[in-house]
Amino acid sequence: MQNDESANKLEQSEAAEREAAKQRLLAQAESERVPVEDTTRAVPDRRWRREQR
């Protein structure tokens, strides 16, 4: 019975650590996220090809 309780506590502890790590990663990713409005869209510039001909 004692082993079951300690194993259950260990599992709960590991689950809590995994959840905390997940939340830290999500928070870090959110802080580093660049909004779509702030990015520039790459537009092909074909003028240089005309000049090379």
N, C-alpha and C positions, 0 to 999 in steps of 0.2 A: 504494500500500500504506500509506503514512504517513497519508494522508487517512482511510482506512478505520479505522485504529487510533485516530486522534484523534476521529473521529465516534463510534466505539464507546465511548470513554472519556467523551465528552460525554453520550451517551445514558445511560450507567451513572450518571454524576454527577447528571443530572436525575432519573432514577428514584429515586436515593437521597434527593434533596432532597424529592421528592414524598412518599415513604414517611415521611420524618422529619416533614414538615408534617402528614401524615395522623395520625401517632401523637400529635403535639402537640394536634391538634384533638380526638382521641378522649380524651386525658387531661384536657383542659379540660372537655369535655362531661361526663365521668364525675365530675369534681370539683364541677360545678355541678348534678348530677342530684339531684333530691329523691326519696327513696324513697316508694313508694306509701303506705306506712303513715303517713308524715308529712303527707300531704295530707288535706284535709277534703273530704268529698263534699257537693256542693250539694244540699240537700233543699228542695223547694218548700214555702214556707210560705203556706198559703192562708188563714190566719186574717185577714190584713189585708183580704182581699177580702170576707169576711163582715161585717167592721166597716164597710166602705164602703157597703154596700147600704142 
